[in-house]
Amino acid sequence: MAEEEQIIETVDENGNVVKFELFDIVEVDEQEYALLLPVEDEESDEVVLMRLTKDGEEYLFETIDDDEEFEKVANYVESMDEE
C-alpha cells in the first residue's frame, strides 16, 4: 500500500505559496528537521531543509537562518544518503 503524500504549503519571501512534499524527518541534536521536495518543479532533485517546531498540535516549518546549523543538518542528511 502506497504511503499518502504529505503536502506542505509554505509562503516564500515574495508572498508566493509554495508546495512541498514531505520527504522525511530527521533529528539532529534533539531538533527535528523536515526534508521537503518541491512539488511544482519535479525536474529538480533539490531538497529543502526546514526546522520543525511543534506548536500545540500543529507543526511549524521554519527556515534555517543559521549557516552553522544548516551545514550540520545538511552534512547529516548527506551521511544518511551514503549508507
PDB file of N, CA, C and O in Angstrom, chain B, residues numbered from 101:
ATOM      1  N   MET B 101       0.848  -1.194   0.000  1.00  0.00           N
ATOM      2  CA  MET B 101       0.000   0.000   0.000  1.00  0.00           C
ATOM      3  C   MET B 101       0.882   1.243   0.000  1.00  0.00           C
ATOM      4  O   MET B 101       1.783   1.365   0.830  1.00  0.00           O
ATOM      5  N   ALA B 102       0.634   2.147  -0.908  1.00  0.00           N
ATOM      6  CA  ALA B 102       1.462   3.352  -1.027  1.00  0.00           C
ATOM      7  C   ALA B 102       1.181   4.312   0.125  1.00  0.00           C
ATOM      8  O   ALA B 102       0.049   4.466   0.585  1.00  0.00           O
ATOM      9  N   GLU B 103       2.256   4.947   0.567  1.00  0.00           N
ATOM     10  CA  GLU B 103       2.075   5.944   1.617  1.00  0.00           C
ATOM     11  C   GLU B 103       1.405   7.175   1.020  1.00  0.00           C
ATOM     12  O   GLU B 103       1.647   7.537  -0.131  1.00  0.00           O
ATOM     13  N   GLU B 104       0.565   7.806   1.820  1.00  0.00           N
ATOM     14  CA  GLU B 104      -0.090   9.021   1.371  1.00  0.00           C
ATOM     15  C   GLU B 104       0.929  10.154   1.359  1.00  0.00           C
ATOM     16  O   GLU B 104       1.666  10.342   2.327  1.00  0.00           O
ATOM     17  N   GLU B 105       0.970  10.911   0.256  1.00  0.00           N
ATOM     18  CA  GLU B 105       1.886  12.046   0.182  1.00  0.00           C
ATOM     19  C   GLU B 105       1.428  13.113   1.162  1.00  0.00           C
ATOM     20  O   GLU B 105       0.238  13.405   1.277  1.00  0.00           O
ATOM     21  N   GLN B 106       2.384  13.683   1.857  1.00  0.00           N
ATOM     22  CA  GLN B 106       2.052  14.787   2.741  1.00  0.00           C
ATOM     23  C   GLN B 106       2.525  16.060   2.065  1.00  0.00           C
ATOM     24  O   GLN B 106       3.724  16.267   1.881  1.00  0.00           O
ATOM     25  N   ILE B 107       1.585  16.903   1.700  1.00  0.00           N
ATOM     26  CA  ILE B 107       1.905  18.147   1.018  1.00  0.00           C
ATOM     27  C   ILE B 107       1.895  19.281   2.040  1.00  0.00           C
ATOM     28  O   ILE B 107       0.934  19.470   2.787  1.00  0.00           O
ATOM     29  N   ILE B 108       2.995  20.025   2.046  1.00  0.00           N
ATOM     30  CA  ILE B 108       3.158  21.144   2.957  1.00  0.00           C
ATOM     31  C   ILE B 108       3.124  22.414   2.123  1.00  0.00           C
ATOM     32  O   ILE B 108       3.794  22.504   1.094  1.00  0.00           O
ATOM     33  N   GLU B 109       2.346  23.395   2.562  1.00  0.00           N
ATOM     34  CA  GLU B 109       2.334  24.684   1.872  1.00  0.00           C
ATOM     35  C   GLU B 109       3.035  25.707   2.739  1.00  0.00           C
ATOM     36  O   GLU B 109       2.725  25.863   3.920  1.00  0.00           O
ATOM     37  N   THR B 110       3.992  26.408   2.131  1.00  0.00           N
ATOM     38  CA  THR B 110       4.660  27.495   2.838  1.00  0.00           C
ATOM     39  C   THR B 110       4.580  28.740   1.964  1.00  0.00           C
ATOM     40  O   THR B 110       4.229  28.663   0.786  1.00  0.00           O
ATOM     41  N   VAL B 111       4.903  29.866   2.543  1.00  0.00           N
ATOM     42  CA  VAL B 111       4.898  31.120   1.797  1.00  0.00           C
ATOM     43  C   VAL B 111       6.345  31.597   1.710  1.00  0.00           C
ATOM     44  O   VAL B 111       7.029  31.723   2.726  1.00  0.00           O
ATOM     45  N   ASP B 112       6.806  31.863   0.480  1.00  0.00           N
ATOM     46  CA  ASP B 112       8.193  32.309   0.320  1.00  0.00           C
ATOM     47  C   ASP B 112       8.322  33.797   0.635  1.00  0.00           C
ATOM     48  O   ASP B 112       7.344  34.461   0.979  1.00  0.00           O
ATOM     49  N   GLU B 113       9.554  34.307   0.509  1.00  0.00           N
ATOM     50  CA  GLU B 113       9.807  35.694   0.895  1.00  0.00           C
ATOM     51  C   GLU B 113       9.070  36.698   0.015  1.00  0.00           C
ATOM     52  O   GLU B 113       8.956  37.870   0.375  1.00  0.00           O
ATOM     53  N   ASN B 114       8.563  36.246  -1.148  1.00  0.00           N
ATOM     54  CA  ASN B 114       7.813  37.124  -2.035  1.00  0.00           C
ATOM     55  C   ASN B 114       6.304  37.010  -1.833  1.00  0.00           C
ATOM     56  O   ASN B 114       5.523  37.633  -2.553  1.00  0.00           O
ATOM     57  N   GLY B 115       5.902  36.206  -0.845  1.00  0.00           N
ATOM     58  CA  GLY B 115       4.480  36.048  -0.564  1.00  0.00           C
ATOM     59  C   GLY B 115       3.804  34.999  -1.437  1.00  0.00           C
ATOM     60  O   GLY B 115       2.580  34.874  -1.409  1.00  0.00           O
ATOM     61  N   ASN B 116       4.574  34.247  -2.208  1.00  0.00           N
ATOM     62  CA  ASN B 116       4.008  33.200  -3.058  1.00  0.00           C
ATOM     63  C   ASN B 116       3.855  31.910  -2.261  1.00  0.00           C
ATOM     64  O   ASN B 116       4.719  31.553  -1.461  1.00  0.00           O
ATOM     65  N   VAL B 117       2.749  31.221  -2.491  1.00  0.00           N
ATOM     66  CA  VAL B 117       2.553  29.927  -1.834  1.00  0.00           C
ATOM     67  C   VAL B 117       3.353  28.884  -2.603  1.00  0.00           C
ATOM     68  O   VAL B 117       3.235  28.765  -3.823  1.00  0.00           O
ATOM     69  N   VAL B 118       4.166  28.134  -1.873  1.00  0.00           N
ATOM     70  CA  VAL B 118       4.989  27.093  -2.484  1.00  0.00           C
ATOM     71  C   VAL B 118       4.611  25.773  -1.830  1.00  0.00           C
ATOM     72  O   VAL B 118       4.524  25.675  -0.606  1.00  0.00           O
ATOM     73  N   LYS B 119       4.386  24.757  -2.663  1.00  0.00           N
ATOM     74  CA  LYS B 119       4.002  23.445  -2.140  1.00  0.00           C
ATOM     75  C   LYS B 119       5.201  22.507  -2.164  1.00  0.00           C
ATOM     76  O   LYS B 119       5.961  22.451  -3.132  1.00  0.00           O
ATOM     77  N   PHE B 120       5.343  21.771  -1.061  1.00  0.00           N
ATOM     78  CA  PHE B 120       6.407  20.789  -0.940  1.00  0.00           C
ATOM     79  C   PHE B 120       5.809  19.457  -0.527  1.00  0.00           C
ATOM     80  O   PHE B 120       4.775  19.402   0.138  1.00  0.00           O
ATOM     81  N   GLU B 121       6.470  18.395  -0.927  1.00  0.00           N
ATOM     82  CA  GLU B 121       6.117  17.073  -0.429  1.00  0.00           C
ATOM     83  C   GLU B 121       7.059  16.769   0.723  1.00  0.00           C
ATOM     84  O   GLU B 121       8.273  16.930   0.598  1.00  0.00           O
ATOM     85  N   LEU B 122       6.500  16.330   1.847  1.00  0.00           N
ATOM     86  CA  LEU B 122       7.321  15.952   2.989  1.00  0.00           C
ATOM     87  C   LEU B 122       8.005  14.637   2.651  1.00  0.00           C
ATOM     88  O   LEU B 122       7.357  13.597   2.536  1.00  0.00           O
ATOM     89  N   PHE B 123       9.318  14.696   2.493  1.00  0.00           N
ATOM     90  CA  PHE B 123      10.092  13.522   2.098  1.00  0.00           C
ATOM     91  C   PHE B 123      10.518  12.706   3.315  1.00  0.00           C
ATOM     92  O   PHE B 123      10.412  11.479   3.320  1.00  0.00           O
ATOM     93  N   ASP B 124      11.000  13.398   4.347  1.00  0.00           N
ATOM     94  CA  ASP B 124      11.487  12.702   5.529  1.00  0.00           C
ATOM     95  C   ASP B 124      11.633  13.702   6.668  1.00  0.00           C
ATOM     96  O   ASP B 124      11.650  14.914   6.456  1.00  0.00           O
ATOM     97  N   ILE B 125      11.736  13.170   7.875  1.00  0.00           N
ATOM     98  CA  ILE B 125      12.030  13.997   9.050  1.00  0.00           C
ATOM     99  C   ILE B 125      13.246  13.378   9.719  1.00  0.00           C
ATOM    100  O   ILE B 125      13.277  12.177   9.988  1.00  0.00           O
ATOM    101  N   VAL B 126      14.247  14.209   9.985  1.00  0.00           N
ATOM    102  CA  VAL B 126      15.456  13.730  10.655  1.00  0.00           C
ATOM    103  C   VAL B 126      15.622  14.503  11.951  1.00  0.00           C
ATOM    104  O   VAL B 126      15.126  15.620  12.095  1.00  0.00           O
ATOM    105  N   GLU B 127      16.329  13.888  12.892  1.00  0.00           N
ATOM    106  CA  GLU B 127      16.588  14.559  14.166  1.00  0.00           C
ATOM    107  C   GLU B 127      18.089  14.748  14.316  1.00  0.00           C
ATOM    108  O   GLU B 127      18.860  13.794  14.210  1.00  0.00           O
ATOM    109  N   VAL B 128      18.499  15.992  14.565  1.00  0.00           N
ATOM    110  CA  VAL B 128      19.902  16.334  14.764  1.00  0.00           C
ATOM    111  C   VAL B 128      19.982  17.142  16.052  1.00  0.00           C
ATOM    112  O   VAL B 128      19.313  18.166  16.190  1.00  0.00           O
ATOM    113  N   ASP B 129      20.788  16.688  16.980  1.00  0.00           N
ATOM    114  CA  ASP B 129      20.934  17.366  18.281  1.00  0.00           C
ATOM    115  C   ASP B 129      19.583  17.660  18.932  1.00  0.00           C
ATOM    116  O   ASP B 129      19.336  18.768  19.409  1.00  0.00           O
ATOM    117  N   GLU B 130      18.713  16.645  18.943  1.00  0.00           N
ATOM    118  CA  GLU B 130      17.389  16.721  19.576  1.00  0.00           C
ATOM    119  C   GLU B 130      16.457  17.760  18.958  1.00  0.00           C
ATOM    120  O   GLU B 130      15.469  18.154  19.578  1.00  0.00           O
ATOM    121  N   GLN B 131      16.767  18.206  17.735  1.00  0.00           N
ATOM    122  CA  GLN B 131      15.887  19.120  16.999  1.00  0.00           C
ATOM    123  C   GLN B 131      15.457  18.400  15.729  1.00  0.00           C
ATOM    124  O   GLN B 131      16.287  17.804  15.042  1.00  0.00           O
ATOM    125  N   GLU B 132      14.164  18.450  15.411  1.00  0.00           N
ATOM    126  CA  GLU B 132      13.686  17.792  14.199  1.00  0.00           C
ATOM    127  C   GLU B 132      13.746  18.746  13.014  1.00  0.00           C
ATOM    128  O   GLU B 132      13.499  19.946  13.137  1.00  0.00           O
ATOM    129  N   TYR B 133      14.083  18.170  11.860  1.00  0.00           N
ATOM    130  CA  TYR B 133      14.153  18.932  10.608  1.00  0.00           C
ATOM    131  C   TYR B 133      13.391  18.174   9.545  1.00  0.00           C
ATOM    132  O   TYR B 133      13.417  16.944   9.498  1.00  0.00           O
ATOM    133  N   ALA B 134      12.712  18.922   8.692  1.00  0.00           N
ATOM    134  CA  ALA B 134      11.949  18.320   7.605  1.00  0.00           C
ATOM    135  C   ALA B 134      12.742  18.410   6.309  1.00  0.00           C
ATOM    136  O   ALA B 134      13.346  19.441   6.011  1.00  0.00           O
ATOM    137  N   LEU B 135      12.736  17.327   5.544  1.00  0.00           N
ATOM    138  CA  LEU B 135      13.309  17.318   4.209  1.00  0.00           C
ATOM    139  C   LEU B 135      12.137  17.414   3.256  1.00  0.00           C
ATOM    140  O   LEU B 135      11.272  16.539   3.225  1.00  0.00           O
ATOM    141  N   LEU B 136      12.112  18.482   2.480  1.00  0.00           N
ATOM    142  CA  LEU B 136      10.977  18.763   1.611  1.00  0.00           C
ATOM    143  C   LEU B 136      11.402  18.773   0.153  1.00  0.00           C
ATOM    144  O   LEU B 136      12.477  19.262  -0.191  1.00  0.00           O
ATOM    145  N   LEU B 137      10.547  18.229  -0.696  1.00  0.00           N
ATOM    146  CA  LEU B 137      10.789  18.231  -2.142  1.00  0.00           C
ATOM    147  C   LEU B 137       9.778  19.162  -2.798  1.00  0.00           C
ATOM    148  O   LEU B 137       8.582  19.059  -2.527  1.00  0.00           O
ATOM    149  N   PRO B 138      10.244  20.081  -3.665  1.00  0.00           N
ATOM    150  CA  PRO B 138       9.310  20.982  -4.359  1.00  0.00           C
ATOM    151  C   PRO B 138       8.338  20.174  -5.218  1.00  0.00           C
ATOM    152  O   PRO B 138       8.759  19.304  -5.980  1.00  0.00           O
ATOM    153  N   VAL B 139       7.041  20.460  -5.099  1.00  0.00           N
ATOM    154  CA  VAL B 139       6.020  19.742  -5.865  1.00  0.00           C
ATOM    155  C   VAL B 139       5.944  20.292  -7.291  1.00  0.00           C
ATOM    156  O   VAL B 139       5.808  19.529  -8.247  1.00  0.00           O
ATOM    157  N   GLU B 140       6.032  21.619  -7.429  1.00  0.00           N
ATOM    158  CA  GLU B 140       5.854  22.270  -8.727  1.00  0.00           C
ATOM    159  C   GLU B 140       6.981  21.900  -9.694  1.00  0.00           C
ATOM    160  O   GLU B 140       6.752  21.780 -10.897  1.00  0.00           O
ATOM    161  N   ASP B 141       8.188  21.719  -9.173  1.00  0.00           N
ATOM    162  CA  ASP B 141       9.365  21.517 -10.010  1.00  0.00           C
ATOM    163  C   ASP B 141       9.846  20.079  -9.875  1.00  0.00           C
ATOM    164  O   ASP B 141      10.795  19.797  -9.144  1.00  0.00           O
ATOM    165  N   GLU B 142       9.184  19.177 -10.584  1.00  0.00           N
ATOM    166  CA  GLU B 142       9.508  17.759 -10.446  1.00  0.00           C
ATOM    167  C   GLU B 142      10.853  17.408 -11.068  1.00  0.00           C
ATOM    168  O   GLU B 142      11.423  16.357 -10.774  1.00  0.00           O
ATOM    169  N   GLU B 143      11.363  18.292 -11.933  1.00  0.00           N
ATOM    170  CA  GLU B 143      12.675  18.063 -12.548  1.00  0.00           C
ATOM    171  C   GLU B 143      13.776  18.203 -11.504  1.00  0.00           C
ATOM    172  O   GLU B 143      14.824  17.565 -11.602  1.00  0.00           O
ATOM    173  N   SER B 144      13.528  19.035 -10.518  1.00  0.00           N
ATOM    174  CA  SER B 144      14.552  19.357  -9.519  1.00  0.00           C
ATOM    175  C   SER B 144      14.707  18.219  -8.527  1.00  0.00           C
ATOM    176  O   SER B 144      13.727  17.625  -8.076  1.00  0.00           O
ATOM    177  N   ASP B 145      15.966  17.926  -8.196  1.00  0.00           N
ATOM    178  CA  ASP B 145      16.193  16.938  -7.140  1.00  0.00           C
ATOM    179  C   ASP B 145      16.693  17.665  -5.894  1.00  0.00           C
ATOM    180  O   ASP B 145      17.287  17.068  -4.996  1.00  0.00           O
ATOM    181  N   GLU B 146      16.435  18.958  -5.868  1.00  0.00           N
ATOM    182  CA  GLU B 146      16.842  19.777  -4.733  1.00  0.00           C
ATOM    183  C   GLU B 146      15.936  19.488  -3.545  1.00  0.00           C
ATOM    184  O   GLU B 146      14.710  19.487  -3.663  1.00  0.00           O
ATOM    185  N   VAL B 147      16.562  19.243  -2.403  1.00  0.00           N
ATOM    186  CA  VAL B 147      15.811  19.007  -1.178  1.00  0.00           C
ATOM    187  C   VAL B 147      15.903  20.276  -0.341  1.00  0.00           C
ATOM    188  O   VAL B 147      16.980  20.851  -0.182  1.00  0.00           O
ATOM    189  N   VAL B 148      14.781  20.700   0.185  1.00  0.00           N
ATOM    190  CA  VAL B 148      14.748  21.887   1.034  1.00  0.00           C
ATOM    191  C   VAL B 148      14.727  21.431   2.490  1.00  0.00           C
ATOM    192  O   VAL B 148      13.924  20.580   2.873  1.00  0.00           O
ATOM    193  N   LEU B 149      15.615  22.004   3.292  1.00  0.00           N
ATOM    194  CA  LEU B 149      15.664  21.686   4.718  1.00  0.00           C
ATOM    195  C   LEU B 149      14.961  22.772   5.503  1.00  0.00           C
ATOM    196  O   LEU B 149      15.201  23.958   5.277  1.00  0.00           O
ATOM    197  N   MET B 150      14.093  22.380   6.425  1.00  0.00           N
ATOM    198  CA  MET B 150      13.440  23.348   7.299  1.00  0.00           C
ATOM    199  C   MET B 150      13.409  22.807   8.717  1.00  0.00           C
ATOM    200  O   MET B 150      13.269  21.603   8.931  1.00  0.00           O
ATOM    201  N   ARG B 151      13.542  23.708   9.684  1.00  0.00           N
ATOM    202  CA  ARG B 151      13.450  23.328  11.099  1.00  0.00           C
ATOM    203  C   ARG B 151      11.983  23.068  11.400  1.00  0.00           C
ATOM    204  O   ARG B 151      11.096  23.785  10.936  1.00  0.00           O
ATOM    205  N   LEU B 152      11.752  22.035  12.183  1.00  0.00           N
ATOM    206  CA  LEU B 152      10.391  21.644  12.525  1.00  0.00           C
ATOM    207  C   LEU B 152      10.164  21.952  14.001  1.00  0.00           C
ATOM    208  O   LEU B 152      10.888  21.452  14.861  1.00  0.00           O
ATOM    209  N   THR B 153       9.174  22.764  14.290  1.00  0.00           N
ATOM    210  CA  THR B 153       8.832  23.018  15.682  1.00  0.00           C
ATOM    211  C   THR B 153       7.356  22.695  15.863  1.00  0.00           C
ATOM    212  O   THR B 153       6.566  22.781  14.922  1.00  0.00           O
ATOM    213  N   LYS B 154       7.005  22.330  17.062  1.00  0.00           N
ATOM    214  CA  LYS B 154       5.627  21.957  17.333  1.00  0.00           C
ATOM    215  C   LYS B 154       4.980  23.041  18.185  1.00  0.00           C
ATOM    216  O   LYS B 154       5.524  23.456  19.209  1.00  0.00           O
ATOM    217  N   ASP B 155       3.825  23.484  17.749  1.00  0.00           N
ATOM    218  CA  ASP B 155       3.059  24.499  18.461  1.00  0.00           C
ATOM    219  C   ASP B 155       1.728  23.850  18.817  1.00  0.00           C
ATOM    220  O   ASP B 155       0.792  23.854  18.017  1.00  0.00           O
ATOM    221  N   GLY B 156       1.653  23.297  20.014  1.00  0.00           N
ATOM    222  CA  GLY B 156       0.459  22.535  20.376  1.00  0.00           C
ATOM    223  C   GLY B 156       0.387  21.298  19.511  1.00  0.00           C
ATOM    224  O   GLY B 156       1.291  20.464  19.549  1.00  0.00           O
ATOM    225  N   GLU B 157      -0.670  21.166  18.731  1.00  0.00           N
ATOM    226  CA  GLU B 157      -0.827  20.009  17.849  1.00  0.00           C
ATOM    227  C   GLU B 157      -0.299  20.286  16.441  1.00  0.00           C
ATOM    228  O   GLU B 157      -0.210  19.373  15.620  1.00  0.00           O
ATOM    229  N   GLU B 158       0.050  21.539  16.163  1.00  0.00           N
ATOM    230  CA  GLU B 158       0.470  21.902  14.814  1.00  0.00           C
ATOM    231  C   GLU B 158       1.977  21.933  14.682  1.00  0.00           C
ATOM    232  O   GLU B 158       2.690  22.332  15.603  1.00  0.00           O
ATOM    233  N   TYR B 159       2.449  21.509  13.527  1.00  0.00           N
ATOM    234  CA  TYR B 159       3.873  21.613  13.210  1.00  0.00           C
ATOM    235  C   TYR B 159       4.114  22.910  12.450  1.00  0.00           C
ATOM    236  O   TYR B 159       3.343  23.281  11.565  1.00  0.00           O
ATOM    237  N   LEU B 160       5.182  23.583  12.806  1.00  0.00           N
ATOM    238  CA  LEU B 160       5.571  24.799  12.102  1.00  0.00           C
ATOM    239  C   LEU B 160       6.879  24.514  11.373  1.00  0.00           C
ATOM    240  O   LEU B 160       7.781  23.885  11.926  1.00  0.00           O
ATOM    241  N   PHE B 161       6.976  24.973  10.141  1.00  0.00           N
ATOM    242  CA  PHE B 161       8.188  24.802   9.346  1.00  0.00           C
ATOM    243  C   PHE B 161       8.896  26.141   9.303  1.00  0.00           C
ATOM    244  O   PHE B 161       8.330  27.139   8.855  1.00  0.00           O
ATOM    245  N   GLU B 162      10.132  26.161   9.769  1.00  0.00           N
ATOM    246  CA  GLU B 162      10.879  27.416   9.839  1.00  0.00           C
ATOM    247  C   GLU B 162      12.137  27.319   8.992  1.00  0.00           C
ATOM    248  O   GLU B 162      12.787  26.275   8.934  1.00  0.00           O
ATOM    249  N   THR B 163      12.466  28.419   8.340  1.00  0.00           N
ATOM    250  CA  THR B 163      13.715  28.493   7.582  1.00  0.00           C
ATOM    251  C   THR B 163      14.883  28.448   8.559  1.00  0.00           C
ATOM    252  O   THR B 163      14.812  29.015   9.650  1.00  0.00           O
ATOM    253  N   ILE B 164      15.954  27.772   8.163  1.00  0.00           N
ATOM    254  CA  ILE B 164      17.152  27.715   8.997  1.00  0.00           C
ATOM    255  C   ILE B 164      18.044  28.886   8.587  1.00  0.00           C
ATOM    256  O   ILE B 164      18.666  28.854   7.525  1.00  0.00           O
ATOM    257  N   ASP B 165      18.104  29.916   9.426  1.00  0.00           N
ATOM    258  CA  ASP B 165      18.876  31.118   9.103  1.00  0.00           C
ATOM    259  C   ASP B 165      20.335  30.995   9.517  1.00  0.00           C
ATOM    260  O   ASP B 165      21.194  31.694   8.979  1.00  0.00           O
ATOM    261  N   ASP B 166      20.619  30.119  10.463  1.00  0.00           N
ATOM    262  CA  ASP B 166      21.968  29.957  10.987  1.00  0.00           C
ATOM    263  C   ASP B 166      22.767  29.034  10.053  1.00  0.00           C
ATOM    264  O   ASP B 166      22.438  27.858   9.901  1.00  0.00           O
ATOM    265  N   ASP B 167      23.823  29.584   9.429  1.00  0.00           N
ATOM    266  CA  ASP B 167      24.616  28.802   8.471  1.00  0.00           C
ATOM    267  C   ASP B 167      25.224  27.562   9.111  1.00  0.00           C
ATOM    268  O   ASP B 167      25.252  26.495   8.498  1.00  0.00           O
ATOM    269  N   GLU B 168      25.709  27.698  10.333  1.00  0.00           N
ATOM    270  CA  GLU B 168      26.343  26.572  11.025  1.00  0.00           C
ATOM    271  C   GLU B 168      25.330  25.452  11.258  1.00  0.00           C
ATOM    272  O   GLU B 168      25.626  24.278  11.038  1.00  0.00           O
ATOM    273  N   GLU B 169      24.141  25.830  11.703  1.00  0.00           N
ATOM    274  CA  GLU B 169      23.076  24.843  11.937  1.00  0.00           C
ATOM    275  C   GLU B 169      22.694  24.164  10.618  1.00  0.00           C
ATOM    276  O   GLU B 169      22.527  22.945  10.564  1.00  0.00           O
ATOM    277  N   PHE B 170      22.558  24.959   9.566  1.00  0.00           N
ATOM    278  CA  PHE B 170      22.188  24.408   8.263  1.00  0.00           C
ATOM    279  C   PHE B 170      23.235  23.408   7.782  1.00  0.00           C
ATOM    280  O   PHE B 170      22.892  22.321   7.317  1.00  0.00           O
ATOM    281  N   GLU B 171      24.518  23.775   7.895  1.00  0.00           N
ATOM    282  CA  GLU B 171      25.609  22.892   7.469  1.00  0.00           C
ATOM    283  C   GLU B 171      25.577  21.566   8.227  1.00  0.00           C
ATOM    284  O   GLU B 171      25.768  20.497   7.647  1.00  0.00           O
ATOM    285  N   LYS B 172      25.332  21.658   9.536  1.00  0.00           N
ATOM    286  CA  LYS B 172      25.303  20.460  10.386  1.00  0.00           C
ATOM    287  C   LYS B 172      24.198  19.505   9.913  1.00  0.00           C
ATOM    288  O   LYS B 172      24.417  18.299   9.803  1.00  0.00           O
ATOM    289  N   VAL B 173      23.023  20.053   9.638  1.00  0.00           N
ATOM    290  CA  VAL B 173      21.898  19.228   9.189  1.00  0.00           C
ATOM    291  C   VAL B 173      22.166  18.682   7.786  1.00  0.00           C
ATOM    292  O   VAL B 173      21.908  17.510   7.511  1.00  0.00           O
ATOM    293  N   ALA B 174      22.686  19.537   6.898  1.00  0.00           N
ATOM    294  CA  ALA B 174      22.978  19.111   5.523  1.00  0.00           C
ATOM    295  C   ALA B 174      24.010  17.985   5.528  1.00  0.00           C
ATOM    296  O   ALA B 174      23.874  17.021   4.776  1.00  0.00           O
ATOM    297  N   ASN B 175      25.031  18.097   6.359  1.00  0.00           N
ATOM    298  CA  ASN B 175      26.057  17.053   6.449  1.00  0.00           C
ATOM    299  C   ASN B 175      25.463  15.753   6.963  1.00  0.00           C
ATOM    300  O   ASN B 175      25.819  14.674   6.491  1.00  0.00           O
ATOM    301  N   TYR B 176      24.554  15.856   7.937  1.00  0.00           N
ATOM    302  CA  TYR B 176      23.895  14.670   8.481  1.00  0.00           C
ATOM    303  C   TYR B 176      23.086  13.968   7.390  1.00  0.00           C
ATOM    304  O   TYR B 176      23.147  12.748   7.242  1.00  0.00           O
ATOM    305  N   VAL B 177      22.333  14.758   6.633  1.00  0.00           N
ATOM    306  CA  VAL B 177      21.495  14.197   5.573  1.00  0.00           C
ATOM    307  C   VAL B 177      22.377  13.539   4.506  1.00  0.00           C
ATOM    308  O   VAL B 177      22.052  12.460   4.013  1.00  0.00           O
ATOM    309  N   GLU B 178      23.482  14.182   4.154  1.00  0.00           N
ATOM    310  CA  GLU B 178      24.396  13.602   3.157  1.00  0.00           C
ATOM    311  C   GLU B 178      24.985  12.279   3.672  1.00  0.00           C
ATOM    312  O   GLU B 178      25.146  11.333   2.902  1.00  0.00           O
ATOM    313  N   SER B 179      25.299  12.216   4.948  1.00  0.00           N
ATOM    314  CA  SER B 179      25.849  10.972   5.502  1.00  0.00           C
ATOM    315  C   SER B 179      24.806   9.854   5.486  1.00  0.00           C
ATOM    316  O   SER B 179      25.156   8.680   5.367  1.00  0.00           O
ATOM    317  N   MET B 180      23.525  10.215   5.605  1.00  0.00           N
ATOM    318  CA  MET B 180      22.448   9.219   5.511  1.00  0.00           C
ATOM    319  C   MET B 180      22.380   8.641   4.102  1.00  0.00           C
ATOM    320  O   MET B 180      22.176   7.441   3.921  1.00  0.00           O
ATOM    321  N   ASP B 181      22.555   9.515   3.102  1.00  0.00           N
ATOM    322  CA  ASP B 181      22.498   9.087   1.697  1.00  0.00           C
ATOM    323  C   ASP B 181      23.577   8.062   1.393  1.00  0.00           C
ATOM    324  O   ASP B 181      23.373   7.164   0.576  1.00  0.00           O
ATOM    325  N   GLU B 182      24.723   8.191   2.045  1.00  0.00           N
ATOM    326  CA  GLU B 182      25.853   7.318   1.769  1.00  0.00           C
ATOM    327  C   GLU B 182      25.680   5.934   2.366  1.00  0.00           C
ATOM    328  O   GLU B 182      26.345   4.990   1.938  1.00  0.00           O
ATOM    329  N   GLU B 183      24.800   5.795   3.347  1.00  0.00           N
ATOM    330  CA  GLU B 183      24.613   4.497   3.996  1.00  0.00           C
ATOM    331  C   GLU B 183      23.758   3.559   3.180  1.00  0.00           C
ATOM    332  O   GLU B 183      23.512   2.428   3.598  1.00  0.00           O
TER     333      GLU B 183
END
